[in-house]
Amino acid sequence: MTTTETVSAIYSSLGADPDLGELVEMFVEEMPQRIATLESTFAEQDLAGLKRTAHQLKGACGSYGFSQLTPLAARLEAAVRDGESAEAIESALTELVGACRCVRAGTP
């Protein structure tokens, strides 16, 4: 079962913090571009770009309080780094993108 099958919205653990809420909101607003980059690098078979983007997203998700996404980004990064099959990479990408589409600013 994937994250997106069980969760319809993923909120930042920092969303209620008045000092960080605006930064979290900006991160969420940038997520569609991050998703587009993940999808385009995969479609173009730019594995170095895909690995780099997954690595950046792994760190950013943790920094912005979306710790649920960190292991998904790490899984994609590892799949690319370890030279796993295109199907395995696509599966990891699909799960990460699905979860990224669920991020929300604010609090539940």
N, CA, C and O atoms as CSV, one atom per row, in Angstrom:
chain,resi,resn,atom,element,x,y,z
A,1,MET,N,N,0.851,-1.178,0.000
A,1,MET,CA,C,0.000,0.000,0.000
A,1,MET,C,C,0.892,1.234,0.000
A,1,MET,O,O,1.843,1.317,0.777
A,2,THR,N,N,0.589,2.184,-0.861
A,2,THR,CA,C,1.408,3.386,-0.953
A,2,THR,C,C,0.864,4.483,-0.062
A,2,THR,O,O,-0.270,4.422,0.413
A,3,THR,N,N,1.686,5.475,0.151
A,3,THR,CA,C,1.301,6.617,0.977
A,3,THR,C,C,0.056,7.294,0.430
A,3,THR,O,O,-0.830,7.677,1.194
A,4,THR,N,N,-0.018,7.444,-0.881
A,4,THR,CA,C,-1.130,8.179,-1.472
A,4,THR,C,C,-2.436,7.404,-1.418
A,4,THR,O,O,-3.503,8.001,-1.563
A,5,GLU,N,N,-2.386,6.107,-1.217
A,5,GLU,CA,C,-3.614,5.333,-1.097
A,5,GLU,C,C,-4.258,5.515,0.271
A,5,GLU,O,O,-5.466,5.329,0.416
A,6,THR,N,N,-3.474,5.873,1.263
A,6,THR,CA,C,-4.005,5.964,2.613
A,6,THR,C,C,-4.100,7.392,3.138
A,6,THR,O,O,-4.760,7.632,4.149
A,7,VAL,N,N,-3.462,8.329,2.478
A,7,VAL,CA,C,-3.424,9.704,2.963
A,7,VAL,C,C,-3.853,10.636,1.834
A,7,VAL,O,O,-3.331,10.554,0.722
A,8,SER,N,N,-4.798,11.514,2.122
A,8,SER,CA,C,-5.215,12.464,1.093
A,8,SER,C,C,-4.514,13.809,1.236
A,8,SER,O,O,-4.436,14.565,0.268
A,9,ALA,N,N,-4.005,14.120,2.415
A,9,ALA,CA,C,-3.282,15.371,2.631
A,9,ALA,C,C,-2.134,15.130,3.603
A,9,ALA,O,O,-2.281,14.430,4.606
A,10,ILE,N,N,-1.006,15.716,3.288
A,10,ILE,CA,C,0.171,15.632,4.149
A,10,ILE,C,C,0.518,17.054,4.565
A,10,ILE,O,O,0.791,17.908,3.722
A,11,TYR,N,N,0.506,17.296,5.852
A,11,TYR,CA,C,0.791,18.623,6.393
A,11,TYR,C,C,2.176,18.650,7.025
A,11,TYR,O,O,2.652,17.641,7.546
A,12,SER,N,N,2.806,19.792,6.974
A,12,SER,CA,C,4.105,19.987,7.589
A,12,SER,C,C,3.966,20.020,9.105
A,12,SER,O,O,3.000,20.560,9.644
A,13,SER,N,N,4.935,19.440,9.775
A,13,SER,CA,C,4.964,19.531,11.233
A,13,SER,C,C,5.296,20.954,11.683
A,13,SER,O,O,5.180,21.272,12.866
A,14,LEU,N,N,5.702,21.798,10.761
A,14,LEU,CA,C,6.052,23.188,11.071
A,14,LEU,C,C,4.962,24.170,10.661
A,14,LEU,O,O,5.113,25.375,10.865
A,15,GLY,N,N,3.874,23.682,10.091
A,15,GLY,CA,C,2.839,24.543,9.535
A,15,GLY,C,C,2.190,25.484,10.523
A,15,GLY,O,O,1.756,26.569,10.137
A,16,ALA,N,N,2.108,25.106,11.778
A,16,ALA,CA,C,1.470,25.952,12.791
A,16,ALA,C,C,2.435,26.974,13.391
A,16,ALA,O,O,2.016,27.868,14.125
A,17,ASP,N,N,3.710,26.843,13.083
A,17,ASP,CA,C,4.712,27.765,13.620
A,17,ASP,C,C,4.599,29.107,12.897
A,17,ASP,O,O,4.807,29.168,11.685
A,18,PRO,N,N,4.273,30.184,13.619
A,18,PRO,CA,C,4.086,31.480,12.954
A,18,PRO,C,C,5.347,31.999,12.266
A,18,PRO,O,O,5.258,32.765,11.307
A,19,ASP,N,N,6.504,31.593,12.742
A,19,ASP,CA,C,7.753,32.050,12.141
A,19,ASP,C,C,8.117,31.269,10.878
A,19,ASP,O,O,8.843,31.773,10.021
A,20,LEU,N,N,7.618,30.051,10.766
A,20,LEU,CA,C,7.994,29.198,9.641
A,20,LEU,C,C,6.853,28.926,8.667
A,20,LEU,O,O,7.087,28.426,7.566
A,21,GLY,N,N,5.645,29.243,9.052
A,21,GLY,CA,C,4.480,28.943,8.222
A,21,GLY,C,C,4.570,29.505,6.816
A,21,GLY,O,O,4.177,28.844,5.855
A,22,GLU,N,N,5.086,30.723,6.689
A,22,GLU,CA,C,5.200,31.342,5.368
A,22,GLU,C,C,6.213,30.600,4.493
A,22,GLU,O,O,5.999,30.435,3.292
A,23,LEU,N,N,7.311,30.156,5.099
A,23,LEU,CA,C,8.307,29.390,4.349
A,23,LEU,C,C,7.734,28.056,3.892
A,23,LEU,O,O,7.982,27.621,2.768
A,24,VAL,N,N,6.974,27.414,4.760
A,24,VAL,CA,C,6.335,26.149,4.401
A,24,VAL,C,C,5.364,26.376,3.246
A,24,VAL,O,O,5.298,25.577,2.312
A,25,GLU,N,N,4.621,27.461,3.317
A,25,GLU,CA,C,3.666,27.777,2.251
A,25,GLU,C,C,4.389,27.970,0.912
A,25,GLU,O,O,3.912,27.503,-0.123
A,26,MET,N,N,5.515,28.644,0.930
A,26,MET,CA,C,6.294,28.834,-0.300
A,26,MET,C,C,6.799,27.498,-0.829
A,26,MET,O,O,6.792,27.264,-2.037
A,27,PHE,N,N,7.237,26.622,0.070
A,27,PHE,CA,C,7.699,25.296,-0.333
A,27,PHE,C,C,6.567,24.527,-1.012
A,27,PHE,O,O,6.774,23.899,-2.050
A,28,VAL,N,N,5.383,24.578,-0.428
A,28,VAL,CA,C,4.221,23.886,-0.994
A,28,VAL,C,C,3.877,24.470,-2.366
A,28,VAL,O,O,3.555,23.727,-3.292
A,29,GLU,N,N,3.945,25.790,-2.498
A,29,GLU,CA,C,3.643,26.437,-3.780
A,29,GLU,C,C,4.628,26.036,-4.872
A,29,GLU,O,O,4.276,26.026,-6.051
A,30,GLU,N,N,5.854,25.707,-4.486
A,30,GLU,CA,C,6.875,25.296,-5.450
A,30,GLU,C,C,6.807,23.807,-5.794
A,30,GLU,O,O,7.501,23.351,-6.703
A,31,MET,N,N,5.985,23.056,-5.081
A,31,MET,CA,C,5.944,21.612,-5.286
A,31,MET,C,C,5.564,21.204,-6.712
A,31,MET,O,O,6.164,20.266,-7.236
A,32,PRO,N,N,4.601,21.858,-7.367
A,32,PRO,CA,C,4.301,21.448,-8.749
A,32,PRO,C,C,5.526,21.522,-9.674
A,32,PRO,O,O,5.687,20.678,-10.555
A,33,GLN,N,N,6.375,22.517,-9.477
A,33,GLN,CA,C,7.589,22.608,-10.293
A,33,GLN,C,C,8.549,21.470,-9.958
A,33,GLN,O,O,9.191,20.914,-10.849
A,34,ARG,N,N,8.646,21.129,-8.692
A,34,ARG,CA,C,9.516,20.018,-8.297
A,34,ARG,C,C,9.012,18.709,-8.906
A,34,ARG,O,O,9.801,17.891,-9.379
A,35,ILE,N,N,7.700,18.521,-8.889
A,35,ILE,CA,C,7.102,17.327,-9.490
A,35,ILE,C,C,7.406,17.296,-10.987
A,35,ILE,O,O,7.788,16.257,-11.526
A,36,ALA,N,N,7.238,18.429,-11.652
A,36,ALA,CA,C,7.508,18.504,-13.089
A,36,ALA,C,C,8.962,18.158,-13.395
A,36,ALA,O,O,9.250,17.487,-14.386
A,37,THR,N,N,9.869,18.613,-12.551
A,37,THR,CA,C,11.285,18.306,-12.747
A,37,THR,C,C,11.544,16.816,-12.579
A,37,THR,O,O,12.268,16.219,-13.376
A,38,LEU,N,N,10.963,16.212,-11.551
A,38,LEU,CA,C,11.106,14.766,-11.366
A,38,LEU,C,C,10.603,14.017,-12.595
A,38,LEU,O,O,11.283,13.131,-13.112
A,39,GLU,N,N,9.419,14.373,-13.055
A,39,GLU,CA,C,8.807,13.663,-14.180
A,39,GLU,C,C,9.578,13.883,-15.479
A,39,GLU,O,O,9.752,12.950,-16.263
A,40,SER,N,N,10.038,15.105,-15.709
A,40,SER,CA,C,10.748,15.369,-16.965
A,40,SER,C,C,12.125,14.712,-16.985
A,40,SER,O,O,12.546,14.206,-18.025
A,41,THR,N,N,12.827,14.710,-15.869
A,41,THR,CA,C,14.141,14.057,-15.859
A,41,THR,C,C,13.997,12.558,-16.074
A,41,THR,O,O,14.840,11.941,-16.725
A,42,PHE,N,N,12.938,11.968,-15.533
A,42,PHE,CA,C,12.706,10.541,-15.771
A,42,PHE,C,C,12.366,10.300,-17.238
A,42,PHE,O,O,12.923,9.398,-17.865
A,43,ALA,N,N,11.462,11.096,-17.783
A,43,ALA,CA,C,11.038,10.932,-19.177
A,43,ALA,C,C,12.215,11.095,-20.137
A,43,ALA,O,O,12.286,10.419,-21.163
A,44,GLU,N,N,13.132,11.991,-19.799
A,44,GLU,CA,C,14.307,12.243,-20.640
A,44,GLU,C,C,15.441,11.264,-20.341
A,44,GLU,O,O,16.508,11.351,-20.948
A,45,GLN,N,N,15.225,10.353,-19.429
A,45,GLN,CA,C,16.229,9.386,-18.979
A,45,GLN,C,C,17.493,10.082,-18.472
A,45,GLN,O,O,18.607,9.587,-18.640
A,46,ASP,N,N,17.287,11.236,-17.853
A,46,ASP,CA,C,18.372,11.999,-17.233
A,46,ASP,C,C,18.510,11.499,-15.797
A,46,ASP,O,O,18.027,12.130,-14.857
A,47,LEU,N,N,19.176,10.359,-15.647
A,47,LEU,CA,C,19.257,9.734,-14.331
A,47,LEU,C,C,20.063,10.565,-13.342
A,47,LEU,O,O,19.753,10.582,-12.151
A,48,ALA,N,N,21.086,11.250,-13.818
A,48,ALA,CA,C,21.855,12.116,-12.913
A,48,ALA,C,C,20.969,13.248,-12.395
A,48,ALA,O,O,21.014,13.580,-11.211
A,49,GLY,N,N,20.173,13.833,-13.270
A,49,GLY,CA,C,19.255,14.896,-12.863
A,49,GLY,C,C,18.170,14.387,-11.938
A,49,GLY,O,O,17.789,15.068,-10.987
A,50,LEU,N,N,17.672,13.194,-12.211
A,50,LEU,CA,C,16.638,12.597,-11.362
A,50,LEU,C,C,17.190,12.316,-9.971
A,50,LEU,O,O,16.539,12.604,-8.967
A,51,LYS,N,N,18.385,11.755,-9.919
A,51,LYS,CA,C,19.014,11.468,-8.623
A,51,LYS,C,C,19.265,12.756,-7.847
A,51,LYS,O,O,19.014,12.817,-6.644
A,52,ARG,N,N,19.756,13.774,-8.526
A,52,ARG,CA,C,20.030,15.068,-7.884
A,52,ARG,C,C,18.740,15.694,-7.346
A,52,ARG,O,O,18.713,16.201,-6.224
A,53,THR,N,N,17.682,15.658,-8.142
A,53,THR,CA,C,16.409,16.236,-7.720
A,53,THR,C,C,15.832,15.469,-6.540
A,53,THR,O,O,15.312,16.075,-5.604
A,54,ALA,N,N,15.916,14.144,-6.573
A,54,ALA,CA,C,15.429,13.334,-5.451
A,54,ALA,C,C,16.228,13.644,-4.188
A,54,ALA,O,O,15.664,13.739,-3.098
A,55,HIS,N,N,17.530,13.801,-4.338
A,55,HIS,CA,C,18.388,14.118,-3.190
A,55,HIS,C,C,18.018,15.483,-2.599
A,55,HIS,O,O,17.904,15.626,-1.382
A,56,GLN,N,N,17.833,16.471,-3.458
A,56,GLN,CA,C,17.451,17.807,-2.988
A,56,GLN,C,C,16.092,17.779,-2.298
A,56,GLN,O,O,15.897,18.417,-1.263
A,57,LEU,N,N,15.165,17.040,-2.875
A,57,LEU,CA,C,13.828,16.949,-2.297
A,57,LEU,C,C,13.868,16.228,-0.954
A,57,LEU,O,O,13.140,16.586,-0.028
A,58,LYS,N,N,14.717,15.216,-0.855
A,58,LYS,CA,C,14.869,14.487,0.409
A,58,LYS,C,C,15.259,15.443,1.531
A,58,LYS,O,O,14.668,15.410,2.610
A,59,GLY,N,N,16.237,16.282,1.285
A,59,GLY,CA,C,16.671,17.239,2.297
A,59,GLY,C,C,15.644,18.319,2.567
A,59,GLY,O,O,15.395,18.678,3.718
A,60,ALA,N,N,15.048,18.835,1.505
A,60,ALA,CA,C,14.072,19.917,1.657
A,60,ALA,C,C,12.833,19.449,2.406
A,60,ALA,O,O,12.316,20.170,3.260
A,61,CYS,N,N,12.358,18.265,2.100
A,61,CYS,CA,C,11.151,17.763,2.780
A,61,CYS,C,C,11.382,17.668,4.280
A,61,CYS,O,O,10.521,18.051,5.071
A,62,GLY,N,N,12.529,17.164,4.665
A,62,GLY,CA,C,12.840,17.090,6.084
A,62,GLY,C,C,12.953,18.467,6.713
A,62,GLY,O,O,12.469,18.692,7.823
A,63,SER,N,N,13.592,19.385,6.007
A,63,SER,CA,C,13.779,20.739,6.533
A,63,SER,C,C,12.473,21.503,6.692
A,63,SER,O,O,12.334,22.326,7.596
A,64,TYR,N,N,11.522,21.230,5.816
A,64,TYR,CA,C,10.244,21.941,5.855
A,64,TYR,C,C,9.159,21.179,6.611
A,64,TYR,O,O,7.986,21.551,6.560
A,65,GLY,N,N,9.545,20.120,7.310
A,65,GLY,CA,C,8.606,19.418,8.179
A,65,GLY,C,C,7.747,18.368,7.503
A,65,GLY,O,O,6.749,17.926,8.072
A,66,PHE,N,N,8.117,17.964,6.303
A,66,PHE,CA,C,7.382,16.911,5.602
A,66,PHE,C,C,8.180,15.607,5.681
A,66,PHE,O,O,8.577,15.039,4.664
A,67,SER,N,N,8.400,15.156,6.902
A,67,SER,CA,C,9.253,13.987,7.120
A,67,SER,C,C,8.687,12.718,6.487
A,67,SER,O,O,9.435,11.769,6.249
A,68,GLN,N,N,7.391,12.681,6.212
A,68,GLN,CA,C,6.796,11.507,5.579
A,68,GLN,C,C,7.339,11.306,4.162
A,68,GLN,O,O,7.379,10.179,3.669
A,69,LEU,N,N,7.751,12.381,3.515
A,69,LEU,CA,C,8.245,12.295,2.147
A,69,LEU,C,C,9.725,11.949,2.066
A,69,LEU,O,O,10.193,11.458,1.039
A,70,THR,N,N,10.457,12.199,3.133
A,70,THR,CA,C,11.901,11.978,3.120
A,70,THR,C,C,12.273,10.551,2.728
A,70,THR,O,O,13.131,10.382,1.861
A,71,PRO,N,N,11.673,9.511,3.319
A,71,PRO,CA,C,12.061,8.156,2.918
A,71,PRO,C,C,11.655,7.817,1.481
A,71,PRO,O,O,12.300,6.988,0.838
A,72,LEU,N,N,10.604,8.444,0.977
A,72,LEU,CA,C,10.195,8.196,-0.406
A,72,LEU,C,C,11.207,8.795,-1.378
A,72,LEU,O,O,11.553,8.178,-2.386
A,73,ALA,N,N,11.677,9.997,-1.068
A,73,ALA,CA,C,12.710,10.625,-1.896
A,73,ALA,C,C,14.019,9.844,-1.789
A,73,ALA,O,O,14.731,9.682,-2.780
A,74,ALA,N,N,14.332,9.364,-0.590
A,74,ALA,CA,C,15.542,8.563,-0.392
A,74,ALA,C,C,15.464,7.266,-1.185
A,74,ALA,O,O,16.465,6.812,-1.741
A,75,ARG,N,N,14.292,6.677,-1.238
A,75,ARG,CA,C,14.105,5.433,-1.997
A,75,ARG,C,C,14.351,5.662,-3.484
A,75,ARG,O,O,15.012,4.855,-4.137
A,76,LEU,N,N,13.822,6.756,-4.021
A,76,LEU,CA,C,14.054,7.070,-5.433
A,76,LEU,C,C,15.535,7.335,-5.683
A,76,LEU,O,O,16.107,6.831,-6.649
A,77,GLU,N,N,16.142,8.112,-4.824
A,77,GLU,CA,C,17.568,8.401,-4.975
A,77,GLU,C,C,18.386,7.112,-4.978
A,77,GLU,O,O,19.285,6.947,-5.802
A,78,ALA,N,N,18.077,6.206,-4.062
A,78,ALA,CA,C,18.805,4.940,-3.967
A,78,ALA,C,C,18.569,4.067,-5.196
A,78,ALA,O,O,19.494,3.419,-5.685
A,79,ALA,N,N,17.339,4.047,-5.693
A,79,ALA,CA,C,17.024,3.234,-6.872
A,79,ALA,C,C,17.857,3.684,-8.067
A,79,ALA,O,O,18.376,2.859,-8.819
A,80,VAL,N,N,17.980,4.985,-8.233
A,80,VAL,CA,C,18.785,5.512,-9.340
A,80,VAL,C,C,20.259,5.237,-9.085
A,80,VAL,O,O,20.964,4.748,-9.968
A,81,ARG,N,N,20.724,5.547,-7.890
A,81,ARG,CA,C,22.141,5.370,-7.539
A,81,ARG,C,C,22.590,3.920,-7.704
A,81,ARG,O,O,23.696,3.648,-8.172
A,82,ASP,N,N,21.709,2.991,-7.309
A,82,ASP,CA,C,22.066,1.576,-7.337
A,82,ASP,C,C,21.832,0.921,-8.689
A,82,ASP,O,O,22.066,-0.278,-8.845
A,83,GLY,N,N,21.372,1.694,-9.670
A,83,GLY,CA,C,21.172,1.154,-11.008
A,83,GLY,C,C,20.042,0.148,-11.105
A,83,GLY,O,O,20.111,-0.799,-11.887
A,84,GLU,N,N,18.997,0.356,-10.306
A,84,GLU,CA,C,17.856,-0.557,-10.367
A,84,GLU,C,C,17.157,-0.432,-11.718
A,84,GLU,O,O,17.429,0.492,-12.485
A,85,SER,N,N,16.273,-1.352,-11.994
A,85,SER,CA,C,15.571,-1.377,-13.276
A,85,SER,C,C,14.728,-0.122,-13.471
A,85,SER,O,O,14.375,0.566,-12.513
A,86,ALA,N,N,14.416,0.157,-14.724
A,86,ALA,CA,C,13.559,1.305,-15.036
A,86,ALA,C,C,12.213,1.167,-14.345
A,86,ALA,O,O,11.630,2.163,-13.915
A,87,GLU,N,N,11.717,-0.053,-14.235
A,87,GLU,CA,C,10.431,-0.285,-13.571
A,87,GLU,C,C,10.511,0.050,-12.085
A,87,GLU,O,O,9.584,0.642,-11.532
A,88,ALA,N,N,11.604,-0.324,-11.440
A,88,ALA,CA,C,11.778,-0.027,-10.013
A,88,ALA,C,C,11.910,1.479,-9.788
A,88,ALA,O,O,11.352,2.025,-8.837
A,89,ILE,N,N,12.646,2.134,-10.665
A,89,ILE,CA,C,12.797,3.588,-10.554
A,89,ILE,C,C,11.453,4.265,-10.775
A,89,ILE,O,O,11.084,5.181,-10.040
A,90,GLU,N,N,10.725,3.815,-11.786
A,90,GLU,CA,C,9.411,4.411,-12.063
A,90,GLU,C,C,8.450,4.197,-10.901
A,90,GLU,O,O,7.667,5.088,-10.572
A,91,SER,N,N,8.501,3.035,-10.283
A,91,SER,CA,C,7.639,2.756,-9.130
A,91,SER,C,C,7.960,3.700,-7.971
A,91,SER,O,O,7.057,4.256,-7.347
A,92,ALA,N,N,9.252,3.875,-7.688
A,92,ALA,CA,C,9.661,4.790,-6.615
A,92,ALA,C,C,9.266,6.225,-6.957
A,92,ALA,O,O,8.838,6.981,-6.085
A,93,LEU,N,N,9.411,6.592,-8.218
A,93,LEU,CA,C,9.030,7.933,-8.667
A,93,LEU,C,C,7.531,8.150,-8.517
A,93,LEU,O,O,7.095,9.192,-8.027
A,94,THR,N,N,6.751,7.175,-8.936
A,94,THR,CA,C,5.292,7.284,-8.858
A,94,THR,C,C,4.828,7.463,-7.424
A,94,THR,O,O,3.944,8.274,-7.149
A,95,GLU,N,N,5.420,6.711,-6.512
A,95,GLU,CA,C,5.036,6.834,-5.107
A,95,GLU,C,C,5.418,8.204,-4.546
A,95,GLU,O,O,4.634,8.825,-3.827
A,96,LEU,N,N,6.612,8.669,-4.873
A,96,LEU,CA,C,7.049,9.980,-4.391
A,96,LEU,C,C,6.178,11.093,-4.964
A,96,LEU,O,O,5.742,11.976,-4.226
A,97,VAL,N,N,5.924,11.062,-6.254
A,97,VAL,CA,C,5.110,12.106,-6.885
A,97,VAL,C,C,3.701,12.104,-6.302
A,97,VAL,O,O,3.131,13.166,-6.051
A,98,GLY,N,N,3.139,10.922,-6.088
A,98,GLY,CA,C,1.805,10.849,-5.489
A,98,GLY,C,C,1.766,11.494,-4.118
A,98,GLY,O,O,0.821,12.208,-3.786
A,99,ALA,N,N,2.791,11.242,-3.325
A,99,ALA,CA,C,2.855,11.850,-1.994
A,99,ALA,C,C,3.083,13.357,-2.096
A,99,ALA,O,O,2.505,14.128,-1.330
A,100,CYS,N,N,3.923,13.775,-3.038
A,100,CYS,CA,C,4.180,15.214,-3.216
A,100,CYS,C,C,2.902,15.960,-3.577
A,100,CYS,O,O,2.720,17.111,-3.180
A,101,ARG,N,N,2.031,15.321,-4.316
A,101,ARG,CA,C,0.760,15.957,-4.695
A,101,ARG,C,C,-0.162,16.140,-3.485
A,101,ARG,O,O,-1.152,16.868,-3.567
A,102,CYS,N,N,0.153,15.493,-2.381
A,102,CYS,CA,C,-0.682,15.565,-1.173
A,102,CYS,C,C,-0.213,16.614,-0.174
A,102,CYS,O,O,-0.894,16.848,0.824
A,103,VAL,N,N,0.931,17.253,-0.413
A,103,VAL,CA,C,1.423,18.220,0.576
A,103,VAL,C,C,0.515,19.437,0.634
A,103,VAL,O,O,0.008,19.913,-0.382
A,104,ARG,N,N,0.325,19.926,1.848
A,104,ARG,CA,C,-0.530,21.084,2.090
A,104,ARG,C,C,0.159,22.009,3.089
A,104,ARG,O,O,0.902,21.562,3.963
A,105,ALA,N,N,-0.097,23.287,2.943
A,105,ALA,CA,C,0.371,24.266,3.922
A,105,ALA,C,C,-0.656,24.338,5.044
A,105,ALA,O,O,-1.769,23.832,4.909
A,106,GLY,N,N,-0.284,24.958,6.133
A,106,GLY,CA,C,-1.212,25.100,7.250
A,106,GLY,C,C,-1.231,23.876,8.135
A,106,GLY,O,O,-0.265,23.115,8.199
A,107,THR,N,N,-2.343,23.701,8.814
A,107,THR,CA,C,-2.498,22.578,9.737
A,107,THR,C,C,-3.768,21.820,9.385
A,107,THR,O,O,-4.686,22.378,8.784
A,108,PRO,N,N,-3.819,20.549,9.760
A,108,PRO,CA,C,-5.020,19.747,9.442
A,108,PRO,C,C,-6.255,20.235,10.171
A,108,PRO,O,O,-7.334,19.666,10.006
